[in-house]
Amino acid sequence: MNNEKNEPDNSLDSQSSGEQSQQHYDFSQSPNSLSENSKIDSVENISLAEETNQVTLPAETKKKNPYKIAFYGLGAVVILGSVAFFGYKYMKPKVTPAAINQCLDTDTKVYDAYKNAVVLIKHQYGYFVKINGKEFQLTVPEAAVQTIYGTGFFVDTEGSLITNSHVLQPWNSNEKENEKIQTNISNMKMKIASILTTDINEDGFESFILRNWENASAYDEESSYVENDLESEENAGEEFVSSSEYQTDTAIAATDIAASIQQKEYISEENIEVYMKTIEISVALHDSNEEWLSCDIAKLADDKNIDLGILQLRDKKTPESVANIIDLNNAITEDQSLKPGEKAIMIGYPLGVDLAQTNTGIKVQLYNGQISKESDGNKIQYSITSTHGASGAPVFNKCGQLIAVNFSGVDEIQGFNFGIVAKQIHTIFKN
């Protein structure tokens, strides 16, 4: 009975479907009724396709091409990978120092936080001359260009670096070295005065001195005394026959020769100034391939007991690779709180480029030890291994707070090194 009643309804549905050329499903129907309707629709679709010489499968029976899926999947991976790479390289957020102003706990964390902020400094300097206001560099053998290495670290986003003053002015580094340099300067002034005449044009000073340097002479009391002494020994025991007539003839001849020689006027030593000066000073970043960035000396400490100075990049912009500058506001300024036995960590470039250079670029190094003596207000002593090149390196406590700037040590024995306490930085650098 129920089937008979349903048949008229199905007939009506078929007619309605034919008129509207589309199928509507009633999800309130029973599964059996829905299945029967689907079979009828499939037969109608196949018949219609045969009439047009095309075989069309229902949408439910179409198969997806696996090669297209793989191709589109691979393309999506490449696109996402490219976006991730360039997004990290060019759009990565810059970590601010505030994010790490907490105890870093380990040497490795301190190193990772500040390795990019510590730079290798290369300083080239030489002898310069100023004569009557004309300045030029001396290139004679005694005035060879000198190169030293040191360490510095960024303290702001404007390219400012803290280091030692003796890295920036090595000719004033110690009394013994300064005495040697002053002797060289004095000798050079006398040699220049012995060959440079007033008729030489100022533009030709440099080339004239270089060409005639072998003929220059400097007064040396010790060698002069030796020469006179040797002459007296050679003449001892010899007998000379002299006559007033011979002496008169010789004197007249000498006078005539002197009168025939054209007299030249030489530039006075008082008008010659010789001094040492920076030729080029630059820095290289950790992980760089000896890409040197030019700098200028911004300031030196007035107090000779405070071995600190400021460098600044010429473009006045701290590189983007420096994720964290060394925050002076987070430094330990109460130096009396630093006690012997507490940990000290140094990041720097001992031995300069010789030790820093690797097959994959310049690498900064980490060394640690302990504070071994209380601060005297200017400097503090620690047992960190150090040598030339590490001058200007930052020294941290176990939490990564700046406590000192490394500046000296004992060459003969390792483990006795000193740093200028961090509070003294504020005497030359104002935030």
For each residue, the residues with C-beta under 8 A, 3 or more apart:
1: 4 5
2: 5 6
3: 6 7
4: 1 7
5: 1 2 8 9
6: 2 3 9 10 33
7: 3 4 10 11
8: 5 11 12
9: 5 6 12 13
10: 6 7 13 14 36 37
11: 7 8 14 15
12: 8 9 15 16
13: 9 10 16 17 37
14: 10 11 17 18 40
15: 11 12 18 19
16: 12 13 19 20
17: 13 14 20 21 22 23 24 41
18: 14 15 21
19: 15 16
20: 16 17
21: 17 18
22: 17
23: 17 41
24: 17
25: 29 34 37
26: 29
27:
28:
29: 25 26 33 34 37
30: 33 34
31: 34 35
32: 35 36
33: 6 29 30 36 37
34: 25 29 30 31 37 38
35: 31 32 38 39
36: 10 32 33 39 40
37: 10 13 25 29 33 34 40 41
38: 34 35 41 42
39: 35 36 42 43
40: 14 36 37 43 44
41: 17 23 37 38 44 45
42: 38 39 45 46 58
43: 39 40 46 47
44: 40 41 47 48
45: 41 42 48 49 56 58
46: 42 43 49 50 55
47: 43 44 50 51
48: 44 45 51 52
49: 45 46 52 54 55 56
50: 46 47 53 55
51: 47 48
52: 48 49
53: 50
54: 49
55: 46 49 50
56: 45 49
57: 61 62
58: 42 45 61 62
59: 62
60:
61: 57 58
62: 57 58 59
63:
64: 68 69
65: 68 69
66: 69 70
67: 70 71
68: 64 65 71 72
69: 64 65 66 72 73
70: 66 67 73 74
71: 67 68 74 75
72: 68 69 75 76
73: 69 70 76 77
74: 70 71 77 78
75: 71 72 78 79
76: 72 73 79 80
77: 73 74 80 81
78: 74 75 81 82
79: 75 76 82 83
80: 76 77 83 84
81: 77 78 84 85
82: 78 79 85 86
83: 79 80 86 87
84: 80 81 87 88
85: 81 82 88 89
86: 82 83 89 90 91
87: 83 84 90 91 92
88: 84 85 91 92
89: 85 86 92
90: 86 87
91: 86 87 88
92: 87 88 89
93:
94: 320 323
95: 99 100 323 324
96: 99 324
97: 100 101 324 325 326 327 330
98: 101 327
99: 95 96 324
100: 95 97 104 113 324 400
101: 97 98 327 330
102: 399
103: 398 399 400
104: 100 109 110 113 398 399 400
105: 109 398 399
106: 109 110
107: 110 111 345 366 368
108: 111 112
109: 104 105 106 112 113 400
110: 104 106 107 113 114 345 347 366 396 398 400
111: 107 108 114 115 345 347 366
112: 108 109 115
113: 100 104 109 110 324 400
114: 110 111 117 118 153 324 326 347 394 396 400
115: 111 112 118 286 347 364
116: 285 286 287 321 322 323 324
117: 114 153 154 322 324 325 326
118: 114 115 151 152 153 286 347 348 349 364 393 394
119: 151 152 153 154 161 283 284 285 286
120: 149 150 151 283 284 349 352 353 356 362 364
121: 149 150 151 152 161 163 167 281 282 283 295 311 392
122: 147 148 149 280 281 282 283 284 292 352 353
123: 147 148 149 150 167 168 170 278 280 281
124: 145 146 147 278 279 280 281
125: 145 146 170 171 276 277 278 279
126: 137 138 143 144 145 146 276 277 279
127: 137 138 142 143 184 185 188 274 275 276 277
128: 135 136 137 138 274 275 276 277
129: 135 136 137 138 188 192 205 209 272 273 274
130: 133 134 135 272 273 275
131: 134 192 196 202 205 267 271 272 273
132: 202 267 271
133: 130
134: 130 131 202 203 205
135: 128 129 130
136: 128 129 205 206
137: 126 127 128 129 143 206 279
138: 126 127 128 129 143 188 209 274
139: 143 206 210
140: 143 188 209 210 213
141: 144 213
142: 127 184 187 188
143: 126 127 137 138 139 140 188
144: 126 141
145: 124 125 126 279
146: 124 125 126 170
147: 122 123 124
148: 122 123 167 170 352 388
149: 120 121 122 123 349 351 352 353 388 389
150: 120 121 123 163 164 167 349 352 389 390 391 392
151: 118 119 120 121 163 167 348 349 389 390 391 392 393 406
152: 118 119 121 161 162 163 167 283 311 392
153: 114 117 118 119 161 162 163 326 347 392 393 394
154: 117 119 159 160 161 318 322 325 326
155: 160 161 162 325 326 327 328 425 429
156: 159 160 318 325 431
157: 317 318 325
158: 312 316 317 318
159: 154 156 295 312 313 314 315 316 317 318
160: 154 155 156 298 310 311 312 318 429
161: 119 121 152 153 154 155 283 295 310 311 312 313
162: 152 153 155 308 309 310 326 392 394 405 425 429
163: 121 150 151 152 153 167 168 308 309 310 311 391 392 405
164: 150 167 168 307 308 309 391 392 405 407 420
165: 168 169 172 300 301 306 307 308 309
166: 169 170 172 173 174 307 391 407
167: 121 123 148 150 151 152 163 164 170 309 391 392
168: 123 163 164 165 278 281 297 300 309 311
169: 165 166 172 173 300 309
170: 123 125 146 148 166 167 173 177
171: 125 177 178 181 276
172: 165 166 169 178
173: 166 169 170 177 178
174: 166 177 178
175: 178 179
176: 179 180
177: 170 171 173 174 180 181
178: 171 172 173 174 175 181 182
179: 175 176 182 183
180: 176 177 183 184
181: 171 177 178 184 185 276
182: 178 179 185 186
183: 179 180 186 187
184: 127 142 180 181 187 188
185: 127 181 182 188 189 274 275 276
186: 182 183 189 190
187: 142 183 184 190 191 218
188: 127 129 138 140 142 143 184 185 191 192 218 274
189: 185 186 192 193 269 272 273 274
190: 186 187 193 194 217 218 219 269
191: 187 188 194 195 213 216 217 218
192: 129 131 188 189 195 196 209 216 267 272 274
193: 189 190 196 266 267 268 269 272
194: 190 191 216 217 218 266
195: 191 192 208 209 212 213 215 216 266
196: 131 192 193 200 205 208 209 266 267 272
197: 200 264 265 266 267
198: 264 265 266 267
199: 264 265
200: 196 197 204 205 208
201: 204 205
202: 131 132 134 205
203: 134
204: 200 201 207 208
205: 129 131 134 136 196 200 201 202 208 209
206: 136 137 139 209 210
207: 204 210 211
208: 195 196 200 204 205 211 212
209: 129 138 140 192 195 196 205 206 212 213 216
210: 139 140 206 207 213
211: 207 208
212: 195 208 209 215 216
213: 140 141 191 195 209 210 216
214:
215: 195 212
216: 191 192 194 195 209 212 213
217: 190 191 194
218: 187 188 190 191 194
219: 190 224
220: 223 224
221: 224 225
222: 225 226
223: 220 226 227
224: 219 220 221 227 228
225: 221 222 228 229
226: 222 223 229 230
227: 223 224 230 231
228: 224 225 231 232
229: 225 226 232 233
230: 226 227 233 234
231: 227 228 234 235
232: 228 229 235 236
233: 229 230 236
234: 230 231
235: 231 232 238
236: 232 233
237:
238: 235
239:
240:
241:
242: 246 247
243: 246 247
244: 247 248
245: 248 249
246: 242 243 249 250
247: 242 243 244 250 251
248: 244 245 251 252
249: 245 246 252 253
250: 246 247 253 254
251: 247 248 254 255
252: 248 249 255 256
253: 249 250 256 257
254: 250 251 257 258
255: 251 252 258 259
256: 252 253 259 260
257: 253 254 260 261
258: 254 255 261
259: 255 256
260: 256 257
261: 257 258
262:
263:
264: 197 198 199
265: 197 198 199
266: 193 194 195 196 197 198
267: 131 132 192 193 196 197 198 271 272
268: 193 271 272
269: 189 190 193 272
270:
271: 131 132 267 268
272: 129 130 131 189 192 193 196 267 268 269
273: 129 130 131 189
274: 127 128 129 138 185 188 189 192
275: 127 128 130 185
276: 125 126 127 128 171 181 185
277: 125 126 127 128
278: 123 124 125 168 281 297
279: 124 125 126 137 145
280: 122 123 124 294
281: 121 122 123 124 168 278 294 295 296 297 311
282: 121 122 292 293 294 295
283: 119 120 121 122 152 161 292 293 295 311 313
284: 119 120 122 288 290 291 292 293 356 362
285: 116 119 288 291 293 319 321 322 362
286: 115 116 118 119 362 363 364
287: 116 321 360 361 362 363
288: 284 285 291 361 362
289: 361 362
290: 284 353 357 361 362
291: 284 285 288
292: 122 282 283 284
293: 282 283 284 285 313 314 319
294: 280 281 282 313 314
295: 121 159 161 281 282 283 311 312 313 314
296: 281 311 312 314
297: 168 278 281 300 309 310 311
298: 160 309 310 311 312
299: 309 310 428 429
300: 165 168 169 297 308 309 310 428
301: 165 304 306 307 308 309 424 427 428
302:
303: 306 427
304: 301
305: 378
306: 165 301 303 378 420 424 427 428
307: 164 165 166 301 405 407 408 420
308: 162 163 164 165 300 301 405 420 424 425 427 428
309: 162 163 164 165 167 168 169 297 298 299 300 301 428
310: 160 161 162 163 297 298 299 300 428 429
311: 121 152 160 161 163 168 281 283 295 296 297 298
312: 158 159 160 161 295 296 298 316
313: 159 161 283 293 294 295 316 317 318
314: 159 293 294 295 296
315: 159
316: 158 159 312 313
317: 157 158 159 313
318: 154 156 157 158 159 160 313 322 325
319: 285 293 322
320: 94
321: 116 285 287
322: 116 117 154 285 318 319 325
323: 94 95 116
324: 95 96 97 99 100 113 114 116 117 327
325: 97 117 154 155 156 157 318 322
326: 97 114 117 153 154 155 162 331 394 402
327: 97 98 101 155 324 330 331 402
328: 155 331 402 422 425 426 429 431
329: 431
330: 97 101 327 401 402
331: 326 327 328 401 402 403 422 423 425
332: 335 337 338 397 401 402 403 422 423
333: 422 423 426
334: 337 423
335: 332 338 375 377 380 403 421 422 423
336: 374 375
337: 332 334
338: 332 335 342 371 374 375 380 397 403 421
339: 342 371 374
340: 370 371 372 373 374
341: 370 371
342: 338 339 370 371 397 398
343: 368 369 370 371 397 398
344: 368 369 370 371 382 383 384 395 396 397 403 404
345: 107 110 111 366 367 368 384 395 396 397 398 400
346: 366 367 368 369 384 386 390 393 394 395 396 406
347: 110 111 114 115 118 153 364 365 366 393 394 396
348: 118 151 364 365 367 386 389 390 392 393 394 406
349: 118 120 149 150 151 352 353 355 356 364 365 389 390 393
350: 355 365 367 385 386 387 388 389 390
351: 149 354 355 356 387 388 389
352: 120 122 148 149 150 349 355 356 388 389
353: 120 122 149 290 349 356 357 362
354: 351 357 389
355: 349 350 351 352 365 389
356: 120 284 349 351 352 353 362 363 364 365 389
357: 290 353 354 361 362
358: 361 362 363
359:
360: 287 363
361: 287 288 289 290 357 358
362: 120 284 285 286 287 288 289 290 353 356 357 358
363: 286 287 356 358 360
364: 115 118 120 286 347 348 349 356
365: 347 348 349 350 355 356
366: 107 110 111 345 346 347
367: 345 346 348 350 384 385 386
368: 107 343 344 345 346 384
369: 343 344 346 372 382 383 384 385 415
370: 340 341 342 343 344 382 383
371: 338 339 340 341 342 343 344 380 381 382
372: 340 369 381 382 383 416
373: 340 380 381
374: 336 338 339 340 380
375: 335 336 338 378 379 380 421
376: 379 380
377: 335 421
378: 305 306 375 420 421 424
379: 375 376 404 407 418 419 420 421
380: 335 338 371 373 374 375 376 403 404 418 419 421
381: 371 372 373 416 417 418
382: 344 369 370 371 372 395 404 417 418 419
383: 344 369 370 372 415 416 417
384: 344 345 346 367 368 369 395 406 415 417
385: 350 367 369 414 415 417
386: 346 348 350 367 390 393 406 409 414 417
387: 350 351 390 409 411 414
388: 148 149 350 351 352 391
389: 149 150 151 348 349 350 351 352 354 355 356
390: 150 151 346 348 349 350 386 387 393 406
391: 150 151 163 164 166 167 388 406 407 408
392: 121 150 151 152 153 162 163 164 167 348 405 406 407
393: 118 151 153 346 347 348 349 386 390 405 406
394: 114 118 153 162 326 346 347 348 402 404 405 406
395: 344 345 346 382 384 402 403 404 405 406 419
396: 110 114 344 345 346 347 399 400 401 402 403
397: 332 338 342 343 344 345 400 401 403
398: 103 104 105 110 342 343 345
399: 102 103 104 105 396
400: 100 103 104 109 110 113 114 345 396 397
401: 330 331 332 396 397
402: 326 327 328 330 331 332 394 395 396 422
403: 331 332 335 338 344 380 395 396 397 419 421 422
404: 344 379 380 382 394 395 419 420 421 422
405: 162 163 164 307 308 392 393 394 395 419 420 422 425
406: 151 346 348 384 386 390 391 392 393 394 395 417 418 419
407: 164 166 307 379 391 392 418 419 420
408: 307 391 417 418
409: 386 387 414 416 417 418
410: 413 414 416 417
411: 387
412:
413: 410 416
414: 385 386 387 409 410
415: 369 383 384 385
416: 372 381 383 409 410 413
417: 381 382 383 384 385 386 406 408 409 410
418: 379 380 381 382 406 407 408 409
419: 379 380 382 395 403 404 405 406 407
420: 164 306 307 308 378 379 404 405 407 424 425
421: 335 338 375 377 378 379 380 403 404 424
422: 328 331 332 333 335 402 403 404 405 425
423: 331 332 333 334 335 426
424: 301 306 308 378 420 421 427 428
425: 155 162 308 328 331 405 420 422 428 429
426: 328 333 423 429 430
427: 301 303 306 308 424
428: 299 300 301 306 308 309 310 424 425
429: 155 160 162 299 310 328 425 426
430: 426
431: 156 328 329
